[in-house]
Every structure is written in structure tokens, then in C-alpha cells.
Amino acid sequence: MSRCIEAVIFDWAGTTVDYGCFAPVQAFVEVFKHFGIEPTMDEVREPMGMLKIDHIRTMLSMPRIHDLWVKEHGTEPSEDHVLQMYDLFESKLMSILDQFTTLKPYVPETVEFLREKNIKIGSTTGYTDAMMEVVTKGAKEQGYEPDAWFSPDSTEGIGRPYPYMIFKNLEALKVSTVKNVVKIGDTVSDIKEARHAGVISVGVVEGSSEMGLTKEEYENMTDSQKETVCRKVKETFKNAGAHYVIQNLSGLEELLKKLTQ
């Protein structure tokens, strides 16, 4: 079906900056260790893309972590505990965030292509406004500045997988219909956010939080190893409801041509 793409809405960490989405991972691990619990990488990354305080709540509700918490602290995890953990998370993340704003491969070229086609650029995030001040500053210094960005602070603290941040973008960018919007992200939360908003949902594989590898780790893999990890990520995105999956942002141009034929 032919359509006119009016806007592309990107996620941030793991999609346009911070290859592998490592800034929040590092902070979450340190916070849970501070409270006597060593989370696995799978546990840390499963809720990725959510508002960070919701991420903590989700991790505490995981059976293994919940049981370890009760054993360690002799009580059920409470909202007071969540708030204590979030305060620590926020301070740890803010102390390292400026080191994790490097643009991912193909971002400048992708932006240039979208500008040439007069396609508007929006963005959503699991970060707060304060965190985004650091991230947007770093990205702008490298030449990336979307037309709009919204954090859950703009939607009364309601983040992904709710669609409200996308709706904020559509309003700001004056988009005529959700059918003409593409949302690109690197987590299951991103995919669900897009599906709930009724826009075209696209997952990006390389450098994603779902893949969870540094650029060096990925590039040092054999072709066979790369194929295995990429297939697993693609299956996860498809199972979450992604309409399309691209290897990296260089694949967006071809996808948009396909959508507008």
C-alpha cells in the first residue's frame, strides 16, 4: 500500500546514541548491587526502554529478584524502596551520562536523507527531561538534533509501552495521520509503544539494547556468530509486534522507499 511518510520518530539510547545502550545498564547494575542483589544482564535489559522508575519496579517484581530481596532485607520490596533505588540510579546515571551520547553509525546520513525528503524527525525516550538535557546536548554537538523530543515528564510520568509520547510528537510535528508515521527503536518497549500508537513499528538490530553488545564485541564476531545473535534479536522484535526489522539505520532509506512505492 502506497503512503506518504510524514515523520520518523526515533528512540535515543541504543537507537541513535549509545551503541548497545550501556549507560542505564551500568547504573541499574550498580544500584541493585548496592541493595545486595546481583542482577543478570537479561534481568536488567528485559524492561529496557521503559521510564526508569518503572524499570526498577519491573525488575523488583521479577520472581528471582523478588525472592532475593526478601531473603536479603527480610521484607517485601515497597514503593519507598523503589524511590530510594531510583534516587541512587538517577545520581549514578547523571554522573556518567555525558560519556554515552556518541551517535550510532549511519545517524548523520539518515538525518540528511530525511531532511532531503522533508520528513520530520521526532523522538521519544525512557530518560527524564534532566537526563535528556545531557543527551541532546551531546548529540547536537555531533550534528543530530530532532525536530521534537518528549520524555515521560511530558506525559505525567507515563512512559512506554503507553503511546502518549508518540502522540505528543504527532501534535508537535503536525502530522495528519498515524498511518504516515514510522517509529524506530531497539527494545520491546519501543515496539509496543509504536503498536499502541497505531504507527509503523520498526526494530533496529545492530547496537540495540536487545542485542546488548558493544560495537567492538559485535565487530569481532564471526559471520556465523553475528547471524545467530541478529536472528535472535529479529525474532524478539517480530514476536513483540514489529512491522519491520532493519539491520541498522542504513536500512531505513530502503524501507521508506518500499512504504511509499
C-alpha positions as a printed Julia matrix, in Angstrom:
261×3 Matrix{Float64}:
  0.0     0.0    0.0
  1.43    3.37  -1.02
  1.6     6.14   1.57
  3.38    9.42   2.24
  5.69    9.18   5.23
  5.43   12.46   7.15
  7.56   11.7   10.19
 10.06    9.25  11.63
 10.21    9.03  15.42
 13.41    7.64  16.9
 14.28    6.29  20.31
 17.56    7.54  21.79
 19.89    5.18  23.73
 20.55    2.05  21.68
 18.88    3.54  18.59
 20.55    6.86  17.73
 23.15    7.17  20.53
 24.97    4.87  22.99
 25.69    1.73  20.94
 24.38   -1.23  22.95
 22.54    1.04  25.41
 25.11    0.75  28.18
 24.63    3.9   30.28
 21.41    2.78  32.04
 22.59   -0.83  32.27
 25.69    0.18  34.2
 23.64    2.34  36.59
 20.95   -0.32  37.19
 23.57   -2.98  37.98
 25.33   -0.69  40.48
 22.04    0.22  42.19
 20.87   -3.36  42.67
 24.32   -4.41  43.89
 24.18   -1.56  46.42
 20.98   -3.14  47.75
 22.59   -6.59  47.95
 21.3    -8.1   44.72
 23.35   -9.0   41.65
 21.01   -8.94  38.63
 21.7   -10.85  35.42
 22.09   -8.97  32.14
 18.83  -10.5   30.92
 17.0    -9.19  34.0
 18.48   -5.71  33.57
 17.73   -5.47  29.87
 14.26   -7.04  29.72
 12.37   -3.83  30.75
 14.71   -1.54  28.79
 13.0     1.42  27.14
 10.56    1.97  30.0
 10.56    5.04  32.23
 13.48    4.3   34.57
 11.48    4.2   37.8
  9.06    1.76  36.12
 12.1    -0.24  35.05
 13.11   -0.61  38.71
  9.57   -1.61  39.7
  9.53   -4.22  36.93
 12.87   -5.69  37.99
 11.75   -5.92  41.63
  8.68   -7.86  40.54
 10.76  -10.5   38.74
 10.49  -13.75  40.75
 14.23  -14.34  41.27
 15.0   -10.74  42.2
 11.89  -10.52  44.41
 12.9   -13.65  46.32
 16.49  -12.43  46.7
 15.2    -9.1   48.01
 13.01  -10.77  50.65
 15.93  -13.01  51.67
 18.36  -10.06  51.85
 16.09   -7.5   53.51
 13.51   -9.65  55.33
 10.62   -7.71  53.82
  8.69   -7.23  50.59
 10.05   -4.53  48.26
  7.94   -1.41  48.8
  7.38    1.85  46.94
  9.72    3.53  49.45
 12.43    1.09  48.39
 11.69    1.89  44.73
 12.1     5.61  45.41
 15.37    5.05  47.29
 16.71    2.94  44.44
 15.58    5.45  41.85
 17.3     8.35  43.64
 20.53    6.36  43.64
 20.02    5.34  40.0
 19.47    8.93  38.93
 22.66   10.16  40.62
 24.73    7.31  39.19
 23.33    7.76  35.68
 23.76   11.53  35.66
 27.41   11.12  36.7
 28.22    9.02  33.6
 25.6    10.01  31.02
 27.75   12.52  29.14
 30.11    9.64  28.29
 27.32    7.78  26.48
 26.0    10.28  23.92
 28.09    9.17  20.94
 25.99    8.85  17.79
 25.49    5.36  16.41
 26.63    4.53  12.87
 24.52    5.95   9.99
 22.71    8.55  12.12
 24.09   11.61  10.26
 23.43   10.04   6.85
 19.92    9.04   7.89
 19.12   12.53   9.14
 20.45   14.03   5.89
 18.24   11.7    3.85
 15.14   12.54   5.91
 15.82   16.27   5.64
 16.17   15.98   1.85
 12.78   14.24   1.7
 11.18   16.82   4.04
 10.34   14.08   6.52
 10.05   15.4   10.07
 12.13   13.86  12.86
 10.65   13.18  16.28
 11.82   11.18  19.27
 10.74    9.5   22.49
 12.78    8.14  25.4
 12.8     6.35  28.72
 15.0     9.1   30.13
 13.68   12.11  32.08
 13.95   15.73  30.91
 17.01   16.26  33.14
 18.75   13.25  31.62
 17.76   14.35  28.13
 19.41   17.74  28.64
 22.72   15.87  28.77
 21.92   13.52  25.88
 20.5    16.13  23.49
 23.46   18.45  24.18
 25.95   15.71  23.31
 24.01   14.68  20.2
 23.65   18.28  18.99
 27.41   18.79  19.25
 27.75   15.88  16.8
 25.13   17.28  14.42
 21.98   15.4   15.47
 19.02   17.49  16.59
 15.5    16.12  16.0
 12.57   18.47  15.41
 10.92   17.29  18.63
 11.61   15.09  21.62
  9.43   14.1   24.55
 10.21   12.22  27.74
  7.66   10.74  30.17
  7.93   14.04  32.09
  5.71   15.5   29.36
  3.05   12.8   29.83
  2.57   12.95  33.61
  5.22   10.27  34.18
  3.55    7.7   31.94
  6.16    6.19  29.64
  6.37    3.18  27.39
  4.66    0.96  26.45
  1.93    3.64  26.6
  1.69    5.64  23.35
  1.43    9.14  24.8
  4.95   10.35  23.96
  4.35    9.43  20.32
  1.07   11.35  20.38
  2.95   14.39  21.74
  5.31   14.14  18.77
  2.46   13.86  16.28
  0.89   17.01  17.69
  4.15   18.98  17.73
  5.08   17.87  14.21
  1.53   18.47  12.93
  1.25   15.01  11.38
 -2.04   14.33   9.59
 -2.43   10.61  10.37
 -0.71    7.86  12.37
 -0.59    5.82   9.15
  2.16    8.11   7.83
  4.49    7.73  10.82
  7.38    5.33  11.42
  8.7     4.69  14.96
 12.16    3.13  15.29
 13.52    1.61  18.48
 15.82   -1.04  19.91
 13.68   -2.58  22.68
 10.44   -4.5   23.07
  9.05   -1.43  24.89
  9.7     0.63  21.75
  7.87   -1.88  19.58
  4.87   -1.94  21.9
  4.81    1.85  22.18
  4.59    2.1   18.39
  1.93   -0.58  18.07
 -0.19    1.03  20.8
  0.05    4.36  18.97
 -1.04    2.82  15.67
  2.13    3.85  13.81
  4.52    1.69  11.77
  6.79   -0.14  14.2
 10.42   -0.79  13.23
 13.11   -2.52  15.28
 16.82   -1.85  14.69
 19.17   -4.77  15.37
 22.81   -3.65  15.48
 23.78   -1.73  18.6
 20.41   -2.41  20.21
 19.8    -2.95  23.9
 18.18   -6.22  22.87
 21.49   -7.35  21.37
 23.45   -5.95  24.34
 26.9    -5.92  22.75
 29.49   -3.18  22.36
 30.49   -2.2   18.83
 33.84   -3.92  19.33
 32.26   -7.13  20.63
 29.91   -7.28  17.65
 32.56   -6.47  15.04
 34.93   -9.11  16.46
 32.33  -11.87  15.99
 32.5   -14.35  13.12
 29.84  -14.05  10.4
 28.16  -17.13  11.83
 28.05  -15.67  15.35
 26.66  -12.38  14.02
 23.96  -14.23  12.12
 22.94  -16.12  15.26
 22.65  -13.08  17.53
 20.92  -10.99  14.85
 18.37  -13.71  14.18
 17.52  -13.9   17.89
 17.0   -10.11  18.1
 14.87  -10.07  14.94
 12.67  -12.86  16.31
 12.22  -10.97  19.59
 11.14   -7.8   17.75
  8.81   -9.69  15.43
  7.25  -11.58  18.35
  6.69   -8.22  20.09
  4.75   -6.99  17.06
  7.29   -5.1   14.93
  6.02   -4.5   11.4
  9.59   -4.37  10.1
 13.11   -5.01  11.36
 16.22   -3.36   9.9
 19.82   -4.39  10.46
 20.96   -0.82  11.13
 19.84    2.7   10.24
 21.32    2.44   6.75
 18.33    0.2    6.01
 15.79    2.94   6.7
 16.07    4.59   3.29
 15.21    1.34   1.5
 12.32    0.67   3.89
 10.83    4.13   3.36
 11.05    3.68  -0.41
  9.2     0.39  -0.02
  6.49    2.03   2.12
  5.98    4.9   -0.33
  6.01    2.99  -3.61
